[in-house]
Amino acid sequence: MSRLETKCLMVCATTHGLLIAIVFFGSAFFVANSKKENLQPLNIVPAIFVDAAISGGGGNPKLRPSEEKQKGETLIPQPPVPQPVVQKPVEAKPPPEPKPTEIKKEPPTVVKKITEANKPLKPPTKEPIPEPKHKVDISNVVKRSDDTAAKAKAQADAQARERAARAKQTAEIFKEANSKLAAGFAGGTAIEVPGPGGAAYANYAQFVKAAYDDAWKVSDEMTDNNSFATVTVVIARSGDVISAKITTRSGNPALDRSVQRALDKVSFIAPFPAGAKEAERTFTIEFNLKTKRASG
């Protein structure tokens, strides 16, 4: 093997080794995408269940209802939508008639004769500046500059002490506020909403459907928004789920698996409303992907 072939072989081996190192160790420099925080919704369970097709009660009747915050909206004012500007057609005006150009006559050149009176003057010669006989004493100037530097240093030190005192005072204020917040959170936070007042009541069938809808989690792999599945749920008087099964499948395996997981999560709803005589009730619930994504 010649010297040139040996060099080529070494270069190829070095290049391949570098590529292998990049493949193995380069992945350590990639930053993983931050996962979105999965916030669980706040479910409010009413105190009374009824069979009537109405829900109401609860809240503080003294509070005025407010619509400042709505689902999917923010309090940040949105910029107005710009309206298209309609431009009026501009009437074309005829171009102005060209004016006849005038031929200007150049004035005759006048040649001046150079005489003794109009000869250019020679620049004056600079005379040397005589040195001063007496030297200037600059000791007072140096002393004044030293005094100015000392005053500036004293002023900077005073400002630094003032900033340190303010920082210490701010830290004490934050410490006190933090202790007050911790004490307030330990005691709980009261949240009041407007309403007609009294005990809150809700329709039992609607509550059953809401419980299964909360347990149903959808993923991005479910692309067919028109797909849906139907389930049949049997609930005992005590609120225990006796059986839950899919009666009509969607044809989308991912959606059907998610529906089955939701059925497996729910094992208890709530006891029947007062006055109910049935030992068990059967409910038919539709899991609609389009409706689920529209409601968030």
N, C-alpha and C positions, 0 to 999 in steps of 0.2 A: 504494500500500500504506500503510495507516494505521500509526500508531506502535504500537498494540497488537499488530497482526499482526507487525510487525518484531520486537517483544520476544518473542513466542511462537516465531517462527522461530529466533531466537538461542538460546533456552532448549532447544529441541528439538535443534539442532545440537550444543550443548554436551553434552547428555545422551548422545546417540549417540556422540560422540567419547570420552566417559568410558567407556562400555560397551566400545567397541573397544579402548581402552587396557587395560581389565581383562582382556579375552580374550587379548591378546597378551602382556602382562607379568605377569598373575596366575599363570600356570603356573610361573613361576620360583620361587614361594614354596612349592610343593608339595614335600614330602620324599619321595623315592623309597623304596619298601619295601626293607629290607635283605634281601639274598639269603642263603639258608641256605648254610652252608659245606658243600661237597660233599666229604666225607671218603671216601677210597678204602679199601676193606677190605684187610686184611693177608692175603695168600694164602700158605699154607705148602705147599711142594712136597715130597713125600716123596722119600727117597733111592732107594727100590726100588719097582718096580711088579710086581704079581703078577696072575695070572688068577683066583686064588681069590676067593670072595665075602666076604673078610674084610679088615679093615684094622687095623693095630696098630703096636706098637713105638714107639720114641722116648720122650722125657721122662726125668725123673730119678726112679728108683724110691725114692730116699731121701726125697723130698718127700711129705708127706701130702696127699691130694686135698682140696680145699676147694670148697664150693658157696656161698660168701658172695656172689659176683657171678655172676648169671645173665643171659642175654639178656632185655632188656626189663624188668629189675628194677633197683632201686637199693638202697643200703645204708641209706637213711633209713627208720626204722620207721614203718609206716603206722598211723594211729589205729584202735583197735578199732571194729568195726561196732556201733552202739548197738542193743541188743535192745529190742523193743517191750515196754512195761510193761503188764501185764494188770491192770486195776483191778477189784477186787471190787465187786459191786453193794451199795450202801449201803441198808440197810433204812430205810424211811421211818417216822419216829416221829410219833405223833399230836401235834398242837400242844398246849401246856399250856393249861389252862383259865384264862381271865382272872380276876384277883382283883378283888373289888369295890373300887371307888375310894372313898377316904375324903375327906370334905369337911373341909378344915382351916379353922378359924376364925381370922380375923385378930385380933391383939391390939389393944385400944383404944389410940388415939393419946394420948400424954400431952403436954400443953402446959406447958412450963416458963416460969415468970415470970422476966423479967430483973431482977435486983437489982444492988446495988452490988458484991456479992461475986463474981458470975459474969459481970461485964462483960468483953469481950475487951480484952486488953492492947494498947497502942499499940507499934509497933515502935520499938526504940531508935534514936536519931539517931546518925549516923556523925560522929565527931570528926576533924578534919584531922590527918594524920600530920606530925609536926614534922620539918623537914629536919635531917640530921645536921650536927653542929658541925664534925667533922673529916672531910676527904676521904680516900677509900680509894686506896691506891697499887696500880695494876694492872701496873706494869712487870715484876714478877716473873712474873705470869701470862703476859704476852706472851712473855717469855724462855723459859718452859717450853714453850709451844706451838711456838716456833721450834726448840727442841731436839728435840721429838717429830717434827716434819716432817723434820728432817735425818736422824734415825734411820730413819724410814720410807723415805726416798729411798735411803739406803745399803743397807738391806735389799733393796729392789726391784732395785738395781743388782747386788747379789750373786746374787740369784735369776736375773737375766737372764744373767749370766756362766755360771752353772751350767747353764742350759738350752742355751746355745750350745755348751758343752763336751760335753754329752750328745749333741746333734745331730751334732757333728763325729765323736764316737766311733761313733755309729750308722752314719753314712755310710761310715766306714772298714770297719766290719764287713760292710756290704752289698757294698762294693767287693771285699773279700777273698773273700766267698762267691760273688760273680759270677765271679771269676777261677777259683775252684776248680770251679764248675759247667761253665764253658767247657772247662776242661782235661779234665773227666770225660766230657763229651759228645764231645769230639774223639777220645777213645780208644774210644768205643763203649759200649753198655749191654747187659749180659748179662741175658737173660730166661730163667728156668727154669720149666718146668711139670712137674707130676707125670705119671708114666707107667711102663710096664713096663720101659723101658730098651731099649738096642740101637738098630739102625737102623730108622727109620720106613718102613713099607711100606703100600701102598694098592692097592685094586682099580683096574685100568686103565680099565675102562668107567665106573666112578664118577668117576674123575678127568676123563675126557673130558666127561661131562655137567656136572661142576662148572665146567669151563673155559668152556663155552658159556653156562651160567647166569650166571656173573660178567660176561660180555660183554653180556648182555641187559639193557637199561635200559628201564623202563616209565615212562609219563607219566600225568598226571591225566586226559587226554582219553580214556583207555581205561576206559570205565565198565562194560563187560560182563565181570564177573569169571568167568563160566562159559565164556568163549571160550578156545580153545587152538588151537595149530598144531603140526604134526608135520613134522620135517625128517629127511633122510637124509644122513649124513656118511661119507665114505670117507677113511681115513687110511692112509698108507704105513708100512712098517716103520720108517723113519727118524723118523716123527712128523710129517711134512709132511701137510697137508690136501690131498688130491687133488681132491675136489669136496664141495660142501655146497649142498643145494637144499631148498626147501619142497615137500613131497609132499602135505600136506593143509593147506589154508588155513583160517583161522579165520572168514572172512567179515567181520572187522573190519579195514578198511584200515590204520588206525593201528597195530594190533597186528602185522599182517603186515609192515609197513615196519620196525618195530622188530626183528622177528625177522631180517629180511634184513640189517639193519645189524649185528646180532650175528654172523651168519654171515660177513660181510665182514671183521670185526675179527680173527677167529681164523684164522691161517694155519699155526700149528705147535702141536702138543700135547706129545708126548714120545715117545721111541723105545719100541717094544714091550718087554714084559717078557723077561727072559732065557729062552731056550729056545723062544720063539715061532717057528713055521715058516712062517706066512702072509706073503705079500708085501704084503698090504693087508687092512684090516678095515673092515666096514661097520657103522655104528651108527645106530639110530633114536632120536631124542630128541624128547620132547614139551615144548613151551613152553606151560605152563599159567599163565594170569594169576592165578588164585586162589591157587595154590601159591606163586607168586613173591611176591605181596604178603604172604602169611602168613609167609614165611621172612625178609622184610625185604630 
